[in-house]
Amino acid sequence: MFPRLNAQIPEYLVAQLKGFRKHARGETDARSYMWAIASQLDDATIQSLADYFSHQEATGRSG
């Protein structure tokens, strides 16, 4: 249910956050959580988040 954001490529993260902001992602969890959160993010903040998470070390799968 909770995606791993670390070590993703920045372009992917930017596209996903902008998709949430535009309500283009319609999954139940997206509507419940991410639409409201992403609506508060401007392009510079989205890019900063993408840059931050893309530089984090990848984690392995658990479970």
PDB file with one MODEL, atoms N, CA, C and O in Angstrom:
MODEL        1
ATOM      1  N   MET A   1       0.821  -1.199   0.000  1.00  0.00           N
ATOM      2  CA  MET A   1       0.000   0.000   0.000  1.00  0.00           C
ATOM      3  C   MET A   1       0.863   1.261   0.000  1.00  0.00           C
ATOM      4  O   MET A   1       0.469   2.289  -0.550  1.00  0.00           O
ATOM      5  N   PHE A   2       2.031   1.179   0.613  1.00  0.00           N
ATOM      6  CA  PHE A   2       2.903   2.344   0.684  1.00  0.00           C
ATOM      7  C   PHE A   2       4.115   2.120  -0.214  1.00  0.00           C
ATOM      8  O   PHE A   2       4.922   1.228   0.046  1.00  0.00           O
ATOM      9  N   PRO A   3       4.247   2.913  -1.259  1.00  0.00           N
ATOM     10  CA  PRO A   3       5.353   2.703  -2.197  1.00  0.00           C
ATOM     11  C   PRO A   3       6.693   3.116  -1.597  1.00  0.00           C
ATOM     12  O   PRO A   3       6.756   3.965  -0.708  1.00  0.00           O
ATOM     13  N   ARG A   4       7.740   2.512  -2.090  1.00  0.00           N
ATOM     14  CA  ARG A   4       9.096   2.937  -1.724  1.00  0.00           C
ATOM     15  C   ARG A   4       9.473   4.081  -2.661  1.00  0.00           C
ATOM     16  O   ARG A   4       9.504   3.911  -3.880  1.00  0.00           O
ATOM     17  N   LEU A   5       9.752   5.219  -2.097  1.00  0.00           N
ATOM     18  CA  LEU A   5      10.101   6.379  -2.908  1.00  0.00           C
ATOM     19  C   LEU A   5      11.600   6.538  -3.074  1.00  0.00           C
ATOM     20  O   LEU A   5      12.067   7.180  -4.015  1.00  0.00           O
ATOM     21  N   ASN A   6      12.358   5.945  -2.149  1.00  0.00           N
ATOM     22  CA  ASN A   6      13.802   6.104  -2.215  1.00  0.00           C
ATOM     23  C   ASN A   6      14.364   5.407  -3.455  1.00  0.00           C
ATOM     24  O   ASN A   6      13.917   4.333  -3.858  1.00  0.00           O
ATOM     25  N   ALA A   7      15.353   6.061  -4.032  1.00  0.00           N
ATOM     26  CA  ALA A   7      16.091   5.553  -5.192  1.00  0.00           C
ATOM     27  C   ALA A   7      15.268   5.466  -6.483  1.00  0.00           C
ATOM     28  O   ALA A   7      15.722   4.857  -7.452  1.00  0.00           O
ATOM     29  N   GLN A   8      14.087   6.052  -6.518  1.00  0.00           N
ATOM     30  CA  GLN A   8      13.334   6.146  -7.776  1.00  0.00           C
ATOM     31  C   GLN A   8      13.963   7.251  -8.623  1.00  0.00           C
ATOM     32  O   GLN A   8      14.611   8.151  -8.089  1.00  0.00           O
ATOM     33  N   ILE A   9      13.776   7.185  -9.926  1.00  0.00           N
ATOM     34  CA  ILE A   9      14.315   8.255 -10.759  1.00  0.00           C
ATOM     35  C   ILE A   9      13.447   9.509 -10.567  1.00  0.00           C
ATOM     36  O   ILE A   9      12.230   9.410 -10.412  1.00  0.00           O
ATOM     37  N   PRO A  10      14.079  10.678 -10.581  1.00  0.00           N
ATOM     38  CA  PRO A  10      13.329  11.914 -10.306  1.00  0.00           C
ATOM     39  C   PRO A  10      12.165  12.144 -11.258  1.00  0.00           C
ATOM     40  O   PRO A  10      11.113  12.628 -10.841  1.00  0.00           O
ATOM     41  N   GLU A  11      12.339  11.807 -12.524  1.00  0.00           N
ATOM     42  CA  GLU A  11      11.273  12.041 -13.505  1.00  0.00           C
ATOM     43  C   GLU A  11      10.008  11.249 -13.159  1.00  0.00           C
ATOM     44  O   GLU A  11       8.891  11.735 -13.339  1.00  0.00           O
ATOM     45  N   TYR A  12      10.194  10.045 -12.669  1.00  0.00           N
ATOM     46  CA  TYR A  12       9.061   9.218 -12.249  1.00  0.00           C
ATOM     47  C   TYR A  12       8.331   9.869 -11.077  1.00  0.00           C
ATOM     48  O   TYR A  12       7.105   9.979 -11.084  1.00  0.00           O
ATOM     49  N   LEU A  13       9.089  10.297 -10.078  1.00  0.00           N
ATOM     50  CA  LEU A  13       8.478  10.915  -8.899  1.00  0.00           C
ATOM     51  C   LEU A  13       7.740  12.203  -9.255  1.00  0.00           C
ATOM     52  O   LEU A  13       6.639  12.449  -8.761  1.00  0.00           O
ATOM     53  N   VAL A  14       8.343  13.019 -10.107  1.00  0.00           N
ATOM     54  CA  VAL A  14       7.691  14.261 -10.544  1.00  0.00           C
ATOM     55  C   VAL A  14       6.383  13.937 -11.259  1.00  0.00           C
ATOM     56  O   VAL A  14       5.353  14.552 -10.982  1.00  0.00           O
ATOM     57  N   ALA A  15       6.422  12.977 -12.172  1.00  0.00           N
ATOM     58  CA  ALA A  15       5.214  12.617 -12.919  1.00  0.00           C
ATOM     59  C   ALA A  15       4.110  12.118 -11.995  1.00  0.00           C
ATOM     60  O   ALA A  15       2.944  12.465 -12.183  1.00  0.00           O
ATOM     61  N   GLN A  16       4.460  11.313 -11.006  1.00  0.00           N
ATOM     62  CA  GLN A  16       3.454  10.775 -10.093  1.00  0.00           C
ATOM     63  C   GLN A  16       2.847  11.876  -9.234  1.00  0.00           C
ATOM     64  O   GLN A  16       1.628  11.934  -9.078  1.00  0.00           O
ATOM     65  N   LEU A  17       3.678  12.750  -8.676  1.00  0.00           N
ATOM     66  CA  LEU A  17       3.157  13.829  -7.833  1.00  0.00           C
ATOM     67  C   LEU A  17       2.288  14.797  -8.631  1.00  0.00           C
ATOM     68  O   LEU A  17       1.256  15.259  -8.143  1.00  0.00           O
ATOM     69  N   LYS A  18       2.702  15.100  -9.845  1.00  0.00           N
ATOM     70  CA  LYS A  18       1.877  15.975 -10.688  1.00  0.00           C
ATOM     71  C   LYS A  18       0.573  15.282 -11.078  1.00  0.00           C
ATOM     72  O   LYS A  18      -0.465  15.935 -11.188  1.00  0.00           O
ATOM     73  N   GLY A  19       0.617  13.974 -11.286  1.00  0.00           N
ATOM     74  CA  GLY A  19      -0.600  13.220 -11.565  1.00  0.00           C
ATOM     75  C   GLY A  19      -1.591  13.290 -10.404  1.00  0.00           C
ATOM     76  O   GLY A  19      -2.792  13.458 -10.612  1.00  0.00           O
ATOM     77  N   PHE A  20      -1.077  13.159  -9.184  1.00  0.00           N
ATOM     78  CA  PHE A  20      -1.939  13.301  -8.008  1.00  0.00           C
ATOM     79  C   PHE A  20      -2.504  14.719  -7.926  1.00  0.00           C
ATOM     80  O   PHE A  20      -3.687  14.908  -7.642  1.00  0.00           O
ATOM     81  N   ARG A  21      -1.656  15.704  -8.174  1.00  0.00           N
ATOM     82  CA  ARG A  21      -2.085  17.102  -8.084  1.00  0.00           C
ATOM     83  C   ARG A  21      -3.196  17.406  -9.083  1.00  0.00           C
ATOM     84  O   ARG A  21      -4.114  18.169  -8.781  1.00  0.00           O
ATOM     85  N   LYS A  22      -3.114  16.811 -10.271  1.00  0.00           N
ATOM     86  CA  LYS A  22      -4.127  17.044 -11.314  1.00  0.00           C
ATOM     87  C   LYS A  22      -5.323  16.100 -11.192  1.00  0.00           C
ATOM     88  O   LYS A  22      -6.242  16.145 -12.009  1.00  0.00           O
ATOM     89  N   HIS A  23      -5.304  15.244 -10.163  1.00  0.00           N
ATOM     90  CA  HIS A  23      -6.352  14.241  -9.949  1.00  0.00           C
ATOM     91  C   HIS A  23      -6.410  13.241 -11.098  1.00  0.00           C
ATOM     92  O   HIS A  23      -7.458  12.653 -11.367  1.00  0.00           O
ATOM     93  N   ALA A  24      -5.287  13.054 -11.768  1.00  0.00           N
ATOM     94  CA  ALA A  24      -5.228  12.092 -12.860  1.00  0.00           C
ATOM     95  C   ALA A  24      -5.088  10.665 -12.348  1.00  0.00           C
ATOM     96  O   ALA A  24      -5.370   9.709 -13.070  1.00  0.00           O
ATOM     97  N   ARG A  25      -4.655  10.527 -11.113  1.00  0.00           N
ATOM     98  CA  ARG A  25      -4.552   9.212 -10.487  1.00  0.00           C
ATOM     99  C   ARG A  25      -5.812   9.005  -9.674  1.00  0.00           C
ATOM    100  O   ARG A  25      -6.101   9.803  -8.783  1.00  0.00           O
ATOM    101  N   GLY A  26      -6.566   7.963  -9.952  1.00  0.00           N
ATOM    102  CA  GLY A  26      -7.869   7.803  -9.349  1.00  0.00           C
ATOM    103  C   GLY A  26      -8.037   6.656  -8.380  1.00  0.00           C
ATOM    104  O   GLY A  26      -9.162   6.347  -7.984  1.00  0.00           O
ATOM    105  N   GLU A  27      -6.931   6.004  -7.979  1.00  0.00           N
ATOM    106  CA  GLU A  27      -7.058   4.915  -7.024  1.00  0.00           C
ATOM    107  C   GLU A  27      -7.697   5.427  -5.731  1.00  0.00           C
ATOM    108  O   GLU A  27      -7.578   6.607  -5.403  1.00  0.00           O
ATOM    109  N   THR A  28      -8.358   4.559  -5.016  1.00  0.00           N
ATOM    110  CA  THR A  28      -9.033   4.958  -3.776  1.00  0.00           C
ATOM    111  C   THR A  28      -8.084   5.652  -2.823  1.00  0.00           C
ATOM    112  O   THR A  28      -8.420   6.702  -2.275  1.00  0.00           O
ATOM    113  N   ASP A  29      -6.903   5.088  -2.613  1.00  0.00           N
ATOM    114  CA  ASP A  29      -5.940   5.713  -1.709  1.00  0.00           C
ATOM    115  C   ASP A  29      -5.467   7.063  -2.229  1.00  0.00           C
ATOM    116  O   ASP A  29      -5.203   7.972  -1.442  1.00  0.00           O
ATOM    117  N   ALA A  30      -5.359   7.201  -3.537  1.00  0.00           N
ATOM    118  CA  ALA A  30      -4.965   8.491  -4.113  1.00  0.00           C
ATOM    119  C   ALA A  30      -6.002   9.549  -3.793  1.00  0.00           C
ATOM    120  O   ALA A  30      -5.666  10.661  -3.384  1.00  0.00           O
ATOM    121  N   ARG A  31      -7.252   9.202  -3.978  1.00  0.00           N
ATOM    122  CA  ARG A  31      -8.313  10.167  -3.680  1.00  0.00           C
ATOM    123  C   ARG A  31      -8.345  10.491  -2.196  1.00  0.00           C
ATOM    124  O   ARG A  31      -8.561  11.643  -1.822  1.00  0.00           O
ATOM    125  N   SER A  32      -8.135   9.508  -1.358  1.00  0.00           N
ATOM    126  CA  SER A  32      -8.241   9.700   0.082  1.00  0.00           C
ATOM    127  C   SER A  32      -7.099  10.514   0.664  1.00  0.00           C
ATOM    128  O   SER A  32      -7.310  11.305   1.584  1.00  0.00           O
ATOM    129  N   TYR A  33      -5.898  10.333   0.145  1.00  0.00           N
ATOM    130  CA  TYR A  33      -4.726  10.948   0.770  1.00  0.00           C
ATOM    131  C   TYR A  33      -3.968  11.894  -0.146  1.00  0.00           C
ATOM    132  O   TYR A  33      -3.750  13.058   0.190  1.00  0.00           O
ATOM    133  N   MET A  34      -3.573  11.394  -1.291  1.00  0.00           N
ATOM    134  CA  MET A  34      -2.609  12.131  -2.089  1.00  0.00           C
ATOM    135  C   MET A  34      -3.181  13.340  -2.823  1.00  0.00           C
ATOM    136  O   MET A  34      -2.462  14.314  -3.046  1.00  0.00           O
ATOM    137  N   TRP A  35      -4.447  13.301  -3.198  1.00  0.00           N
ATOM    138  CA  TRP A  35      -4.997  14.464  -3.889  1.00  0.00           C
ATOM    139  C   TRP A  35      -4.887  15.713  -3.030  1.00  0.00           C
ATOM    140  O   TRP A  35      -4.452  16.757  -3.516  1.00  0.00           O
ATOM    141  N   ALA A  36      -5.267  15.626  -1.785  1.00  0.00           N
ATOM    142  CA  ALA A  36      -5.225  16.793  -0.901  1.00  0.00           C
ATOM    143  C   ALA A  36      -3.793  17.231  -0.628  1.00  0.00           C
ATOM    144  O   ALA A  36      -3.487  18.423  -0.639  1.00  0.00           O
ATOM    145  N   ILE A  37      -2.929  16.270  -0.388  1.00  0.00           N
ATOM    146  CA  ILE A  37      -1.534  16.604  -0.105  1.00  0.00           C
ATOM    147  C   ILE A  37      -0.875  17.230  -1.325  1.00  0.00           C
ATOM    148  O   ILE A  37      -0.254  18.288  -1.225  1.00  0.00           O
ATOM    149  N   ALA A  38      -1.007  16.588  -2.461  1.00  0.00           N
ATOM    150  CA  ALA A  38      -0.339  17.057  -3.675  1.00  0.00           C
ATOM    151  C   ALA A  38      -0.898  18.392  -4.167  1.00  0.00           C
ATOM    152  O   ALA A  38      -0.186  19.143  -4.834  1.00  0.00           O
ATOM    153  N   SER A  39      -2.132  18.697  -3.858  1.00  0.00           N
ATOM    154  CA  SER A  39      -2.706  19.971  -4.297  1.00  0.00           C
ATOM    155  C   SER A  39      -1.985  21.161  -3.680  1.00  0.00           C
ATOM    156  O   SER A  39      -2.079  22.279  -4.187  1.00  0.00           O
ATOM    157  N   GLN A  40      -1.266  20.925  -2.589  1.00  0.00           N
ATOM    158  CA  GLN A  40      -0.540  22.000  -1.906  1.00  0.00           C
ATOM    159  C   GLN A  40       0.892  22.168  -2.428  1.00  0.00           C
ATOM    160  O   GLN A  40       1.606  23.069  -1.989  1.00  0.00           O
ATOM    161  N   LEU A  41       1.310  21.317  -3.352  1.00  0.00           N
ATOM    162  CA  LEU A  41       2.692  21.336  -3.827  1.00  0.00           C
ATOM    163  C   LEU A  41       2.827  22.119  -5.123  1.00  0.00           C
ATOM    164  O   LEU A  41       2.093  21.883  -6.083  1.00  0.00           O
ATOM    165  N   ASP A  42       3.772  23.054  -5.144  1.00  0.00           N
ATOM    166  CA  ASP A  42       4.066  23.744  -6.399  1.00  0.00           C
ATOM    167  C   ASP A  42       5.162  22.968  -7.141  1.00  0.00           C
ATOM    168  O   ASP A  42       5.728  22.019  -6.599  1.00  0.00           O
ATOM    169  N   ASP A  43       5.452  23.369  -8.363  1.00  0.00           N
ATOM    170  CA  ASP A  43       6.426  22.637  -9.176  1.00  0.00           C
ATOM    171  C   ASP A  43       7.805  22.568  -8.520  1.00  0.00           C
ATOM    172  O   ASP A  43       8.473  21.537  -8.591  1.00  0.00           O
ATOM    173  N   ALA A  44       8.235  23.658  -7.882  1.00  0.00           N
ATOM    174  CA  ALA A  44       9.555  23.670  -7.239  1.00  0.00           C
ATOM    175  C   ALA A  44       9.610  22.679  -6.075  1.00  0.00           C
ATOM    176  O   ALA A  44      10.619  22.000  -5.885  1.00  0.00           O
ATOM    177  N   THR A  45       8.546  22.596  -5.309  1.00  0.00           N
ATOM    178  CA  THR A  45       8.505  21.658  -4.186  1.00  0.00           C
ATOM    179  C   THR A  45       8.482  20.222  -4.692  1.00  0.00           C
ATOM    180  O   THR A  45       9.167  19.356  -4.148  1.00  0.00           O
ATOM    181  N   ILE A  46       7.702  19.971  -5.723  1.00  0.00           N
ATOM    182  CA  ILE A  46       7.670  18.631  -6.315  1.00  0.00           C
ATOM    183  C   ILE A  46       9.061  18.235  -6.793  1.00  0.00           C
ATOM    184  O   ILE A  46       9.497  17.109  -6.550  1.00  0.00           O
ATOM    185  N   GLN A  47       9.760  19.134  -7.464  1.00  0.00           N
ATOM    186  CA  GLN A  47      11.104  18.833  -7.945  1.00  0.00           C
ATOM    187  C   GLN A  47      12.060  18.589  -6.778  1.00  0.00           C
ATOM    188  O   GLN A  47      12.900  17.691  -6.847  1.00  0.00           O
ATOM    189  N   SER A  48      11.944  19.367  -5.721  1.00  0.00           N
ATOM    190  CA  SER A  48      12.798  19.178  -4.547  1.00  0.00           C
ATOM    191  C   SER A  48      12.556  17.824  -3.894  1.00  0.00           C
ATOM    192  O   SER A  48      13.505  17.140  -3.511  1.00  0.00           O
ATOM    193  N   LEU A  49      11.310  17.441  -3.766  1.00  0.00           N
ATOM    194  CA  LEU A  49      10.990  16.126  -3.199  1.00  0.00           C
ATOM    195  C   LEU A  49      11.542  15.003  -4.072  1.00  0.00           C
ATOM    196  O   LEU A  49      12.097  14.027  -3.566  1.00  0.00           O
ATOM    197  N   ALA A  50      11.386  15.147  -5.379  1.00  0.00           N
ATOM    198  CA  ALA A  50      11.894  14.137  -6.300  1.00  0.00           C
ATOM    199  C   ALA A  50      13.409  14.028  -6.208  1.00  0.00           C
ATOM    200  O   ALA A  50      13.953  12.923  -6.199  1.00  0.00           O
ATOM    201  N   ASP A  51      14.090  15.157  -6.139  1.00  0.00           N
ATOM    202  CA  ASP A  51      15.541  15.142  -6.019  1.00  0.00           C
ATOM    203  C   ASP A  51      15.974  14.484  -4.709  1.00  0.00           C
ATOM    204  O   ASP A  51      16.910  13.684  -4.691  1.00  0.00           O
ATOM    205  N   TYR A  52      15.298  14.820  -3.627  1.00  0.00           N
ATOM    206  CA  TYR A  52      15.635  14.248  -2.330  1.00  0.00           C
ATOM    207  C   TYR A  52      15.465  12.728  -2.334  1.00  0.00           C
ATOM    208  O   TYR A  52      16.402  12.001  -2.006  1.00  0.00           O
ATOM    209  N   PHE A  53      14.292  12.250  -2.697  1.00  0.00           N
ATOM    210  CA  PHE A  53      14.030  10.818  -2.643  1.00  0.00           C
ATOM    211  C   PHE A  53      14.871  10.035  -3.638  1.00  0.00           C
ATOM    212  O   PHE A  53      15.243   8.894  -3.365  1.00  0.00           O
ATOM    213  N   SER A  54      15.177  10.624  -4.782  1.00  0.00           N
ATOM    214  CA  SER A  54      15.978   9.904  -5.777  1.00  0.00           C
ATOM    215  C   SER A  54      17.415   9.692  -5.308  1.00  0.00           C
ATOM    216  O   SER A  54      18.097   8.799  -5.809  1.00  0.00           O
ATOM    217  N   HIS A  55      17.878  10.483  -4.372  1.00  0.00           N
ATOM    218  CA  HIS A  55      19.238  10.346  -3.871  1.00  0.00           C
ATOM    219  C   HIS A  55      19.333   9.504  -2.600  1.00  0.00           C
ATOM    220  O   HIS A  55      20.422   9.348  -2.049  1.00  0.00           O
ATOM    221  N   GLN A  56      18.236   8.973  -2.138  1.00  0.00           N
ATOM    222  CA  GLN A  56      18.254   8.113  -0.956  1.00  0.00           C
ATOM    223  C   GLN A  56      18.623   6.687  -1.359  1.00  0.00           C
ATOM    224  O   GLN A  56      18.273   6.225  -2.445  1.00  0.00           O
ATOM    225  N   GLU A  57      19.319   6.012  -0.484  1.00  0.00           N
ATOM    226  CA  GLU A  57      19.730   4.634  -0.753  1.00  0.00           C
ATOM    227  C   GLU A  57      18.516   3.727  -0.879  1.00  0.00           C
ATOM    228  O   GLU A  57      17.554   3.840  -0.120  1.00  0.00           O
ATOM    229  N   ALA A  58      18.579   2.839  -1.839  1.00  0.00           N
ATOM    230  CA  ALA A  58      17.484   1.875  -2.037  1.00  0.00           C
ATOM    231  C   ALA A  58      17.392   0.931  -0.846  1.00  0.00           C
ATOM    232  O   ALA A  58      18.409   0.559  -0.260  1.00  0.00           O
ATOM    233  N   THR A  59      16.185   0.548  -0.497  1.00  0.00           N
ATOM    234  CA  THR A  59      15.984  -0.440   0.558  1.00  0.00           C
ATOM    235  C   THR A  59      15.492  -1.733  -0.058  1.00  0.00           C
ATOM    236  O   THR A  59      14.885  -1.734  -1.129  1.00  0.00           O
ATOM    237  N   GLY A  60      15.756  -2.818   0.617  1.00  0.00           N
ATOM    238  CA  GLY A  60      15.305  -4.123   0.133  1.00  0.00           C
ATOM    239  C   GLY A  60      13.858  -4.353   0.485  1.00  0.00           C
ATOM    240  O   GLY A  60      13.245  -3.599   1.240  1.00  0.00           O
ATOM    241  N   ARG A  61      13.338  -5.407  -0.078  1.00  0.00           N
ATOM    242  CA  ARG A  61      11.943  -5.798   0.205  1.00  0.00           C
ATOM    243  C   ARG A  61      11.885  -6.411   1.582  1.00  0.00           C
ATOM    244  O   ARG A  61      12.803  -7.115   2.002  1.00  0.00           O
ATOM    245  N   SER A  62      10.808  -6.141   2.279  1.00  0.00           N
ATOM    246  CA  SER A  62      10.609  -6.791   3.571  1.00  0.00           C
ATOM    247  C   SER A  62       9.394  -7.702   3.481  1.00  0.00           C
ATOM    248  O   SER A  62       8.472  -7.447   2.706  1.00  0.00           O
ATOM    249  N   GLY A  63       9.398  -8.753   4.270  1.00  0.00           N
ATOM    250  CA  GLY A  63       8.244  -9.637   4.331  1.00  0.00           C
ATOM    251  C   GLY A  63       8.256 -10.735   3.393  1.00  0.00           C
ATOM    252  O   GLY A  63       7.323 -11.537   3.369  1.00  0.00           O
TER     253      GLY A  63
ENDMDL
END
